Structure formats: structure tokens, C-alpha cells
């Protein structure tokens, strides 16, 4: 059977009409006829291997969804992420790579289908493994193993572009034209531009991906996550007594019910420097960091408050949408008032995050909470014309990291 290219390309056009922001990526794929492929599969060089029999028996509307599914693996770098995950967790063998392919499918399928794209038969969904939607491949990999629930998924094979494991049909670096790493980055950037240009028409997972494509995760976010975990596990932090679950010591005291300790999630207060020395671009970066902080606490926006501060602290805002928080100010800077206001909020924060350029006096006493300071980079000349001027460093009891531009 020969490949029906007219039908295959008609399906790609249908996919472009349904997801116009993916057009650059869809047309960048180089189709390769391969009867050894179960359905359609991709490699890390942006070749798309296509089974003629699969194209013949699949309606155009479903083929369009498969086009978007396969290019999603490449845009989200599932092969590179699979390699890094395997190295970090010492995973080897085709079974683990199958698990990565399944997890990658779970990540993208809730963003691929619907709104003009039909769902192919057998498309994996998180509910099939009793998992929650909207998570990343790495999150899913920590929540399931191969077993009875995955028996019907062993046929799955989206190629080395989905899990990083080379297949026998892969043509390698010397095969037909593919994309160089630089060209792949250019395609991803163009797609991210298209997504941010029409955010109202794009699924949440794609918006998240485009945000990180323009603004890669900063190392300081890992530091914040460590501070939050430390705050959550510190002795006496976030603890309260509850009778909902009696203490184990009650067994030694017949007739007496003792309360047990319950640990609540940590509260985070973000103080943003809105003085005149902080640029609009840096305030925009601060909004991105606030959104990342919301994700760091598991999406619990009720645990995060935001406080704009210049020479005086302003209104404390709950985190609903980061871009909706008014960052008002423009005067001088005094983070002492920001600290004082943050510590007076109810409930009291377990972690205070300061986003500032550092041109501020700092509290002399260490507050009774974890403190992380994100510094916007400055050179010496940007502070004053006096070359001998040295900005005040944040206190030693704060964990400090520079926020990359």
C-alpha cells in the first residue's frame, strides 16, 4: 500500500485551521513513509514517520488531531526531557521509555483535542489511570507504574521524539532533511509568539508552555521551592491541634482523647518593589515570578498574597491572577515597611519573598519566618554617579539570588 499523501496533507491543513498558532511547527515536520510504524511517530530531528495503512483507515478529522499530537511532543521537547528524567532517576530499558511515552501523552492530550479536532480512538487521558489532568510529564511519571491499568497501552509508540529512545526505523542524523537544533528553537519561538498573541483562544497547557519558552524557569525558583519546603517542615511551623484525628498517645490513656498535630500548607507573602528605580520590564518579570510562586505551592492561590511597596507599603492583594495585580508606586524604597505590613497579615506568612533592586534599607532584626530575596541585577553605575557608592546588601539571614533578565 502506498501512502495517500493528498489525504495526509489535507489533514495537516485541517489541523492548521483548527490550531493556527501551530502552523509553523506543523509545516516544519518532514513526513517519511514507513510501513513499520504503527500509526504516526516522530524523531528528534523533526521527521514524522507515517504508516500508509493508518492513513488509509483513519478519517481526515482524526488524522488532523494526530498531526497536532505528534508535533506537540517535539515542541515540548519530550525526548530531551525524557533523557534528563532517565538520567536523574537512573531509569533504563524500553519499559521505562514506554512509561515516558504514556506520561508525555497524558500531558498533551487534554490540550490537543476538541475545538475542531476529533479525538482518535484509543487516545490516552489521565482519567484512564485515575490521575488528575493538567500536569506535566514529569509529574505523571511519579504517579504510576506499568501494570494492569497500562496493559491496553503497550501498542503506544510515538517514536524517539516522544521518549528519547531510538527506534529501528529512525533514519538518524544522516537521513533525509530534518531540522538543526537552532532551527528547532526558531520554530518553538515562532509558535510561542503566536500563542502569546492570542491567549484567549489557547488551552492552558499551551499558555504555560509559551510563557516558559519566552521566559525559561529561573534557578531562583528552585531556591524558593526549597524555602517553602523548609517552611512547611520546620518544627512548629504551620502546625495546629485537631480532634479530627486522635493522637496515637491516646491508646496509652484509656478514656482520654488527645488531639493530634495537623500541618497546614505554608502561607507565602510576596513583597514587590515598585519604586521609581525598578523598570516596567522588571515589574513584568515580577509578575511572571509571582505566577511561578503560585505554581510552587501547588496552584493554591489562596496561600499567596502580594504587597506592592515603595517608601510605603500598600494594599495586600490575594493572588487571583498575577497579571491582574496593580503594582502601584514610583517613589523611594523602604522594605522595612513592606516586611512590617506582610507580617501583620492574617494568616501570618511562613515565607516572605522580596522582589527588589536592593536600593532599600532592611530590617535590623530577623523576622520570624523564612525570607527569600530576588534581586534585579544592577551594575554599580546604575545606582549613583559616585563610583564609590555601594548598595546595601540584603541581610545575611535572607536567602538571596539574582533574577536573570
N, C-alpha and C positions, 0 to 999 in steps of 0.2 A: 504494500500500500504506500502510495506517495503522499507527501504532506500537502494538504489543501491550504496553500498559503493565502489565497484570497479570503477564505473563512477566518484564518488566524489573524490576518491584518485587519479584517472588518471588526473582529473582536477587540483589537487594540484601539481602533478608532472609537468604538463604543466606550471603552474604558477611559479614553481621553475626554470624551464628552461628559462622562459621569464624574471624573476627578481631574478637572483641567489643571490643577496645581501640580499634578504628577506627570504632565505631558513630556517635559524634558527627560525625565527618567525613563518613561515608557519607550520613547523613541531612541534612547541611548542603548537599549538592550539589543544584542545581536542574536537573532534566532538561529538555532542549529538543529536540523532534523536528526533525530536519534530514536530508532525503534527500541533501544534498550532502556529508555526512560519510562517509568510507569505512567506519568502524566506530563507535567512540565517541571523543570528544575533549572536552577541557576548555579553558576560557579562564581568565584571571587573576581573573575575578570569581566563580569557583566555579560556573559553569554547565557542565552536562555535555550536549554535543550528541550525539544518538543517531540512528543510521541505522535506520529501520524494517526494511529488508531484512536488515541484520546481525542484529538481534534475532530476526527470524523464523527464520533459518537456524542460529543458534547455540544449543546446549544451555544450560539454566539453569546447570549447574555451571560451564561455561566463562564464561558472562556474569558470574557472581559474581566470578571472577578478574579480568575486565576492569574491573568496578566498583572493585576494590581497586587495580588497576594505575593507573587514571586518578586516583583520589583521592590516590595516593602522589605523583604529580607535584606536586600542589598543596601537600600537607603539607610536602614537601621543598623548596618554593619553586624549582622548576626554571626557571620563567620569569624570576624575578629573578636567579638565579644565571647563567642563560644570557645575560641582558643585561649583567651585570657582566663575564662572561668575554669577550663580544664586544667590549666597550669596552676592556678591558685588553689584548686581543690584536689589536685593530683588524680584527675579522672582520666582513664584510658579505655579504649575498646569501643566497638560500634554500638554497644548497648547504651553507653553514656551519650554518644553522639545522637542516637535516636531520641533520647530524653531531651537533649538540647533542641532538636528539631521540633519536638512536640511543644516545648516551652516557648519557642520562638513563634510557633503558630498561634498559641494561646494569646501571646502579646498582641499580635497584629489583627487577628480575625474579628475582634469586636470593633475595629476601626475600618475594616475593608468593605464589608457587605452592607446592603441596604442603600437607600437613596440612589437608586438607579442601577445597582449591581446585584444580580441574583446570587444567592448563596449556593455553591455547588454541593452535591450530595457528599456527605462524609466530612464536611468542614468541621474542624475541631473547635470547641468552645469550652471555656473554663468550667462551665456547669457540668460537663461530662465527667470531670474529675473532682467534682464538688469543691471547686475553687472559686474565688471571687474574681470578677472581671476587672479590667483596667490596670493590671500590674505589668511589670517588666519581666523579660525572660529570666533574669537572674532571680527575681522574687519567686517565680513559679518553680524554678529548679530546686529550691529549698523546701518545697511543699509536697512533692510527690516522688514516687519511685516507680519503676516498671513493675507491673503486677496485673492482677485481674482486671482492673479498670482500663489498662492500656492494651489489652490483648487485641482489640479491634483496631489498633493504631500502628501495628507493625508494618503495614504496607506503606506508611508515610515516607516519602523521600523527595525533599525539595532541593537536594543537591548540596554540594560543598559550600555554596553561597549562603546556606541556611545554618549549617552547623560546623563548618570548617574542615570536615573530613573529606579528603579527595575520593572521587568515585572512579570506577573503571572507564566510564565514558567521558571523563573530563579530558579536554584537549590540551590543558596546561598552558604555560606561558608562551609556547611556540606555536599554538594553534591559530585558528582564524582570528581576525582583528577583534580585540577587546578594548577595554578602557585602562589606561595607566592610572596609578594611584592619584596623580594630580587631576586627571580628567574626572575621576570618580568624585573627588572633593568638589570640583566645579559643578558637577551635576547636583550634588547634595545641596550646595549653596543656592543654586537657582531654584530648586524645589522649595527650600526653606523660605526664600524670598516670596515665592508665590503663595505659600501658606500664610505668612505674616501679613500679606497684602489683602487677604480676605478671611480674617479669623472667624467671622460669623458663619461661614459655610464649611468649616473644617472640624473633624472629630477631635475630641480632647487629646487623644494619644498623639495625633499628628501635631497639634499645637505644642505639646510638651517637647516633642522631638525637634521641631523647628526652633524653639527657644534655646535648646541646648546646642543646636547646630550653629546658631549665631553667637551664643554665649556659653562656651563649654563650661562644665562644672568646675568651680574654683577649688583648689586644695583646701582653702579655709573652711569650706562646708563640711569636710571630714572632721576638722577640728571642732566645729560647732556640734556635730553629731556626737563626738566623744564627750564634749562638755555636758550635753543633755543627758547622755547615758550615765555619766558620773553623778549628775544631779539626781537622777532617778534612783540610783542605787546607794547614794550616800546615807549613812546612818542617820535616822531621824528625819530625812527629807521626804516630804510627800507621804508621811505615814499618819494614820488615824486609826482609832479603835472602832470595831464594828461587832455587833452581836449576830450579824447575818451568818457568820461562820465562827462557831465557838473555838476558842483556843485549845490546842492539844493538851495543855496542862489541866484542863477541866477533868480529864479522866482520873487524875490523882486526888480530886476533891469532889467526892460524891455529893450530889445535891447542889453544887455550886457551878454556875455557868460563867466562865470568864470570857471576855471579848478577845478577839484576835486582832492583830495589826493588819491593816489594809494599806497597800501602797497605791497612791493615785499617780496619774501621769504628771510630769513636771510642767509647770507654767513658765512661759518664756515671754519676756518683755524686751522689745526691740526699740532702742532709742536712736533716732536718726538725726544727725547733724544737718540742720537746714540753714546754717549761717551763710553769709554772703561769699565766703571763701570756698564753698562747695558748689561745683558747677551743676548745670542742669543734667549733663550727661552722667555725672556721678550720682545724682538723685535717681535717675533712671536705673542705674546699676543697683542702687539700694533697693528699689522696688523688686528687681529680679532676685536679690538676695533674700528679701522678705518672703517671696513666694517659695524659695528653696527651703527656708526655715519652716514654713508650713508643711512642706513635704517631709522634712526631717522629723517632725513629731507625728508622723503617720497620717497626715492630712487633717488632723484635729485642729481646725482653725480657732475653735473656742479656747484653745490653750495658748494662743498667741495674741499679744496686744502690741500696738505700735504707737510710739510717742515722738512726734516732731519736737525738736529742741534747738534753739539758738542761744541767745542770752537768757531766755526764759522758757521753761517747759510749757507745752501747750496741751491740747486735749488728747486724752488717751483714746485710741481708736481700736475697736476689736477688728481682727483680721477676717474680713469677708472676702474681698478681692483686693490683692495688693495694689493693682493699678487704680483702685478707687479711693485710696487713702490720700487726703490732701497734705502735702509736705510744705507747710507754710513756714516762713521765716525770712531771713535776709540780713539780720543784724550780726552781732558778735556771737561768741560761743562760750557757754559755761555748762559743762557736762555735770557739774555738781548739782544743778537744779534738776537735770534730767534723771540722775540717779535718785535724788530725793523723791521726785514725783513717782518714778517707777516703783520704788519700794513702798510707797503709800497705797498702791493699787490693791484692790481686792479681787481675787485672792492674791496673796503676796507671791511674786515670781521666784522660781527656783533658779532661773538663769536670766541674766541681763546681757543682751547683746548691744554693743555700741558701734554704730557705723559713722565714722568721723574722719576728718583730715588731720586730727591731732592738735589743732590750734586751740587749745582749751585748757583751763585749769581742771585738775582732777581731785576727787575726794581724798582727804588725807587718811581716812580710816577705811579699812576693807569692809565692804558690805557683807551681810550675812547671806550671800548667795554666790553662785558661780558667775564669773564675768568673762566675756569674750569681747575683744575689741577688734573690729575690722577697720584697718586704716586705708584710706585712699592715698595712693602714692604721691609724694611731693619731693621736689628737689629743694635744696637749701634756698636758692634764689627766689623760689616762689613764695617764700614767707615774708621776707623783708629785703630791702636793698642792702641792709647791713650784713656783710658776708660773715660776720662773727656770730650772728644770731643762730641759736639752736632751739628748735621747737621742743616743748616739753614731751618727754616720753611718757606713755601710759604707765601707771604704777606696776610694780613687779608682781602684785597679786592678781593681775589680769592676764589672761592668755591673749597674746597679740599676734596678728597675722596681717600681711598686706593683701588687699583686694586687688587682683590684677585688673588692668584696664581692659 
